[in-house]
Each structure stands twice: as structure tokens, then as C-alpha cells.
Amino acid sequence: MKVFQETNGQHVDSYYAASANETTSYPQLNTDIEADVCIVGAGFSGLSTAIELAENGFKVVVIEAVKVGWAASGRNGGQILGGWKTGYDEMEKSWGLDAANMFVALSEEGKNIIYQRARKYSIDADIKKGFFLAAMNQSHMRDLHHYATDMNKWAYPHETQIVSQQDMKQHIDSDAYVGGMYDMGKGHFHPLNFVLGEARAASGLGVKVFESSPVVKISGGDEPTVFTRHGKVKAKQVVLAGNCYLGNVAPALEKKIMPASTFVIATEPLGEVRAKKLLPRNMAVCDMRHILDYYRLSADNRLLFGGKTIYSGANPKSIKSAMQKDMLKVFPQLADLKIDYAWGGHIDLAVNRMPHLGEYADNVFYMQGFSGYGVVPTHIAGRVMAEKIMGKSERYDVWSNVKHHSFPGGTLLRKPGFLLGSNFFRLRDMWAAIRP
């Protein structure tokens, strides 16, 4: 794919790349090898699967087109949120109570995978607890109270609290919000350092990782095979974890997701005092609009501010200028700060915003459609996929039975369709802002 050439084989020029704990130098695949399992994609979902399998004695190969964590896993907002775009009441109505309860448990298990893996493999990724969901109008506040009721119904096990407008400055030094809710069961981290640590952990377990090795063809069957330009891997099972970067390698999957662009800027360091005033509890923050802002502090007290999801897949003329303008709407007091880094990337949107797990061809499985909620679901999806390969398919069977539809008109019309949808949601945000 042409997109792999845009960064000359390196990570995008981001704050994460500039502050990475380590660089990778895994070899290119230049020969023919065999493995129990070959995984395509060295991001969160692929490496999570690899670690789970290697911990259980499987011989695993991971093939990466560019660099470990090159795509969304190494560029995202770094928010450890859990949960799903689909609510649990809706899950119960559509798939039954047992399935809804399974996804409740998977969300918490996914977060614990991150925390436990960091401890087990000494991954330094600046993990912090705490998340704030910010309301911009009274409609959002009503939704928050309903959300809190739902959390209690589904036995959410962490401390949460609704915050009134008069108490907001204890959490966020901004006049943009009328209230919100904090949640100590969620948090944030340095995503590139985490995925690099996972690759190091996998390699230490015997996983063979290859970079700079774009896949050009995959064949299924009793001995599924992954082909690159210079080599191939013959395996017993193959897992596709390339999400929206698989392209023509798996065209039937491409029709079920759509790449959307999202962007992040990093300011110069604020200094400890100024950072503490801006976000006193050092929580990750999202607002409640459909086209939302998300932000947090870095370990060196920069503000990492993201948002501006664009469904056409295009970039603004200047990511830095566009995102700085959005940041100053929330924090006008930061107008004096320089923007040191600005970058973007793609998320893979599914029609129903629910991640897909399934079988693409005989003994070729896939995970995709994480829809901007990927940090936690990718990790638990990797475990569930590994369970399937190890012959324990109970959770995989429930998840893979979730119905997923192709975008109407396939890849040709998915962007116009989503643009219409995004404009609808933008109008909903505007209507919510003026409702009493």
C-alpha cells in the first residue's frame, strides 16, 4: 500500500516517537519459514495474540509492514477506557443477557491485561489511573445521569462520581463544560512505549518479529501461507491484525470497515505548576459530543490534545493550526504555548462500531473494526483469538456471532455515506448545545 511509504519506513513524526523508550530493528522477512501461527500486524491486537500464544508454548511469527506500533497502536490518544460503543442494554436486547455479561467482563479483563502485562514484562509506559467525561450542555448532563444508572445496573466495580459545574475547576481548568463524571476505572498511558514493550516481551518469549515486510498475498487451507515480497510463512493458523491497512490482501474485510482520520497535537512542556492547574487530577478527558475532543497530560507535562475525526480520510491543510484552534476553544489560556508536534492516523470504523472477530478463510482468522475504542478491546480480542487457536472457543463463538454488515456500496460509497452520517451527528451536537 502507498500509505506504508509515506513515512519512509519510520514511525510518524509524533511526540510518542520522539519520547520512545527504545527503537526497534527487527529484520525483514527474506526467506521461507514455518510456524504454528503467523500474525499479520505488530500492533496491540497482533502482539496481544502473539504473547498469549507464546506464553502457552506456540511457535509464533509476527509480520509487520513498517515498524512495530507504526499505525493506530503507536499514534492514538493513549486513553485506557474499556467499554464498547454498543451499550450493555442494547447488547442484552440484541444478543441476550449472557452475551452482554460476557462483554461486561471482557472490558474489565482487557484493562487488567494492560496493567498486568506492564508489571510482568517491566513495560514503562507512564500508566496513570483516572478519566473524566466532560459535559458541554444540559443534554449531556442528562445523558450522564442515565449512564451512571446503567453503570450501577451492570455492576461497574470502580469509583465514579457526577461533578457539578461549580466543582469543575477541581478537575479541568476550563469554562467549556457544565459538569461531568470522573471514573477511576479508566486511565491513560504512552501507547507507543507500551506496544514497543509488548514486542520486546513477545520476542523474549520466542516470537519471531519481522518489520519492513508488507504482506502481498494470503492463502487459506490446511497449511495457510502468508506471502511477502521476499519470503513467506507457512503456518497452521493465520491471524489478520492489520485492520484498515490490509487493503487488497483481504478485500472482503475491507468492505466492512472504513478508515477515518483523527489528529493529535503536543504542546511544549507546561511546567509542573501550570500542568497541575490545568488538569489537577491528571486524568484523561473526553467530551460527550459525537465529534469530540480528547486530551491528557504527558509524563513531561505537555498537553496532548486530539480530535477532529474526518470521515473522508483526508487531512486538514495544517494539522497543527486546526488542532490548536480547537485546543484554544477549551483552553484559551494556552495561547502562548508552542505546538511541538502534530500528527494524525486512521481508525477503522465498523458500521455498528463493534469490533469484528471471525474466520476469513480456512484457518485464517481476523480482528478489526475497533472504531476508535481500540486500546482495551484490542488486548482482550487478542486473548480471545488466542483461546480460539488453542481450542477454547466459547468466548470467540459468542463474539464472532455478532453480525456485521458491509458498507452499502462497498468501498466506493462508504465515504459519502459516512460523511452524511457525520454531518447528521454534527447537527445533533449543535442541537444538544442549544436545547434547554
N, C-alpha and C positions, 0 to 999 in steps of 0.2 A: 504494500500500500504506500502511496505517495506520502502519507502523513508520517510514516516512520523516518523519512529522510529530512523532515523539517528542522530537526534539532541536531543534525549531523551525528547521530548515534549517541548523543548525550542526554542527560536529563534537561528538561526545560529550565530556563534561567529564572529560578524562583528562590525565595528565601529558604525553602526547605533544602534545595540543592546546595546553597551557599553555606548552610549550617549543618550539613550531613556529618554524622559521626565517622563515616567510612565511605570509601569509594569501592566499587566492585570491578573485578577484572576476570569474570568468568569467561571461559573460552567460547569460541564459535564452534558450532557442530560441523565438523569437516569429515565425518566418517559414518559408517553404518553401525548402529549398536542395538542392543536389545534390553528390555526392561519388563518388569511386571506391569508397571503403569507409566504412561507418558502423559504429562500435563502440559498443555499449551497456555502460556501466560504466567509470568512471575510477578503477579500482584497478590492482593490479600487472599482472594478465593483460591488461586492456584497453589500458593505456598502453604495456606492453611491445610488444604487437602494433602499436599506433599508431606508436611510434618506429621499429620495424623497417621498416614500410611507408613512412613518410615519408622515412627515410634512402635509400630506393630510388625516390623520386620520385612516390609515390602521393598523391593528394588525399584526406585523411582527416578525418572528423568523429567526435568522441567525445561521447556524450550521457551525462550523469550526473544521477541523480535528486536528489541533495542536494549534496554537496561532494566534490571530489577526495579520495580516500582516506577517505571517510566510514565505510565498512564495515570488513571484516576487515583490509584492507591498512593502515589507519591506526590499528588498535587492538591488534594482535597482540603476542605476547611479544617480537618483534624478534630471533628466532633464525634465523640463516642456516645451515640444517642440510644441505640436499641429501638425496639418497636418496629412498626411497619406502617406503610402508607394506608393500608386497609385496617380499619378498626376491628377490635375483637368482637363487638356485637354483630358487625357485618359478616365477619368470618363465621360466627356461630349460625347465623341465618343461612349463609351460602353453603357451608361445608360441614356444619354440625358442631356440637359442643366439644367433643373430643379433639377435633382438629383445632378449634380455637384455643383450647387449653394447651395443646402441644405448641402452638406458636407463641403463647404467653411464656412458656418455659424456655423455648428456644431463644427468645430475646434476652432473657437473663443469662442463659448459658453462653450466648455469644459474647456478652460483655465480660463474663468471667474467663473465657478463653484468652482474651486480650490481657487481662490483669495477671492471670496465672502464667501465661507464656512469657510475659515480661520478667516475672520473677524467676521462672525455671531456667531461662536461657540468658539472663542478665542483659535484657534489651533496655537500653537507656533511651526512652522516648518522651521524657518530660510529661508523664501521665499525671493529670490532675482530675479531681472529682468536683462536680458541680456544673449545673446547666440552668439557664434562665430562659423561659419562654415569654417573650415580651408582647404585650397587647397594645395596639395603636389606636383603638377606639372601643366604645362600649359594646359593640357587637362581638369583638374579640373577647372581652371580659365575660360575656355571657357564655361564649363557647368554652372558655377556660373552666368555668364552674361546671359545665356539663362534662368536660374532660376529667376534672378531678373526681366527679361522681363515678365515671367509668373506671378510673384507676382503682378506686376503692372496691368496686364491684369485682374486678379481676385481680384483686389481692396484690396490688403493686407493693413490693416489700421495702421501699425506700422512703426517706423523709422528703415530703413535698409541702409547699405552703403557698397559698394565694397571697400576693402582695398588692396592697392598695397604692394608688398614685402618690399619696403623701409619704409613703415609705420607699419609693423607688430609688431615691438617691443613695440608699444603703447598698444598692446592687449595681446601678448603672447611672453615671453622671450625665444624664440626657433628659431633655424635656420632650422627647419624641413619643413617650409612652404614657398610657393612662393606668398601667398596672402590669401584672404578670404573675408568673409562678416559678419558684425555684424548685429544682429537683436534684437531690444529692445522689441519685442512682445513675446519673449520666455524667459525662465529663469531656475532656479533650486531651490531645497528645500531638506529638510531631509525627505525622503519618509516614514520611519517607524514612525517618530513622527506625520506625517500627518495622516497616516492610524489609528494610535492609537487614535488620536484626533477625527477622524470620528467615531470610535467605541464608544468613550465616548459620542459624540453628539447623535448618534443613541440610545444609552442606555438611555440618558436623555429624548429622545422623546418617550420612552416606548418600544423600540425594545428589545426583549429578545435575548441575545447573548450567545451562548454555545461554549466553547472551548473543546479540547481533545475529540472530538466526531466524529470520521470518519464515513462517510455515507457508508453503505454496500448495500443498495438497494433503488431504487426509482420506484414507480408505478404511472402511469398516470390515467386519467379518471375524473369523476365528482368530486371526492374527492382525488386528488393526495396525496401521502403519501411518506415521507422521513423516512427511517429506519436507525438507528444507532445500535451499538451492545447492547445498554442498554435502548433504548427508540425509540419513533417515533413521527413525527409531521404530523398531518392531516391538510391539507390546501385547499384553493380554487384554488390557483395557486402556482407553484413551479418555482424558478429561479435557474438554474445551473450556478454558477460563480466560478467554480474550475479550469477552464482552463485545463492545461496539467496534473492536479493531480486528475481528475475524474476517469481515468482508466477504469476498468471493470464495474463501476457503469453506465457508458454511452458509451458502446463500439462503437456505430455508430458515436459518436462525435470524439472518439479517432483517427479514421481513417482519419479525416480531418485536423489534426494538428500534428506537430512533436516537441517534446521538444528539444531545443538546449541549450547548456551551455554557459554562459558568466561569466566573473570574474572581481573582483574589489579588489584593494589594497588601504590601507590608510597609508600614511607616519606618522611619528611622526610630531608634530607641527613645522612649518617652522619659526614661529615668524612673527609678523606683517610686518616688513620691507622686509624680504625675500619673503613673500607671495605676497606683493604688487608689487614687482619687477617681480615675475613670471607671475602673471595674473593681470596687473594693473587695469583693469576694473571689476574684479571679475565676469567674465562671465563663463557660462558653455561652453565647447568646444567639438565639434566632428570634425574629419577629414572626407574627402569625399570618402574614399575607401569603398569597399563593406565589407571587413573585417576590421573594423575601430577601432580606439582608441576614447575613450570619457573620459573627466575628468573635474574637478571643484575643488574649494576650499571649505572646510567645515567652519563652524562658528568659530572653534578654529584654523583655518589656517593650516590644513592638506591638502595635495593634495590627492584627491580621484581619482584614475586612473583605468579605466576599459577598457575591450575589449576582444580580443581573443575568439570570438564566435566559438564554436566547435560543429559541427552538428552531431557528433556521440553520443553526450550526455555524453561523458567521461570527466574526469578532468585531467589537467596536473599532472605530478608526484608531482610537487610543484607549487601550485598556486602563492605563494609568489615569487619564483625565476623567473617563467615565466613572470609574470606581471611586476616585477621590471626590467627585461631585456627590455621589451617593453617601459617602462617609461623612461629608460635612453637613448633610441634612440631619444626621443623627448627632454628630459631634462637631458643631461649628467652632468650638474652642481649639480644634486641632489644625486650624488653617495655616499655622506657621510651620507645620511639620513637613519635611521632605518625604516623598514616597521613594523608597529604595528599590522595591521590587514590584513587578506587576506581571501576572501570568494567567493563563486560562487552561481549560481542558474540557473533555467531554464526559458526560454521564450518559448511561444507557437507559433510556426511558422505555418502560413497558406500557402497553395500553391500559392495563389495570394497576400499574405501579407496584406490582407484586413480583418478587424475584422468581425466575423460572429455574427449575431443575428438571432434567429429563434425559432421554436417550435419543441421540441424533441419528445414529446408525448402529448396526450390531456392534456392541461392546465399545461404542463411542458415546460418552455422556457429556452433558454441558451444564453450565451455570451462567445466568445472565439476567439482565433486567432489574438491577438493583436500584435504579431510579433515584439516585441522589441520597439514598439512605444506606450506603454500602458498607461503612466501616464495620458495623457489628454483624449484619446479615451475611457478608462475605465470609466471615470467620466461622459462623455456625453452619453455613452452607458447605464449607469445606469439610467440616466434621461429618455432616450428614452424608455427603458424597462418599467420603472415605468409608463410612459404615456400609453403604451400599456395595462398594467394591469388596469389602471384607465379608459380605454375605449377610449383613444385618440390615435388612431393607425396610423395617417398619416405618421409621420416620421419613425416609426417602419416598416410600409409596404414598404416604399422605400428602407430602409436599408436591410430588410430581403429578398428582391428580388434580391440582389446581389448574383450571382451564385458562389457557392463554390464547389470544387471538392475534392474527396478523393485522398490521395496519391496513385499513381499507385502501386499496390501490397499490399495496406493496410499497416498495421503496420510492416509487415515483410520486405518490400522493401523500406520503406520511408527513412531510414537512408542511405543505399547505394546510393539512388537517390539523396539525398541532399548532400552527400559527393561529388558526381560527380559535382553537381551544384556549391558547394563551391569552388572546385578546379578550375572550369571554371572562377568564379568571381575572384579568387586569380590571375589567369593568366591575366585577364582583368586589375586588379590593376597593375601588373607588366608591361603590355604593355603600359598602360597610363603613367607610370613613365618614360618610355624611348622614348615616342613619342615626336617629336619636337613641 
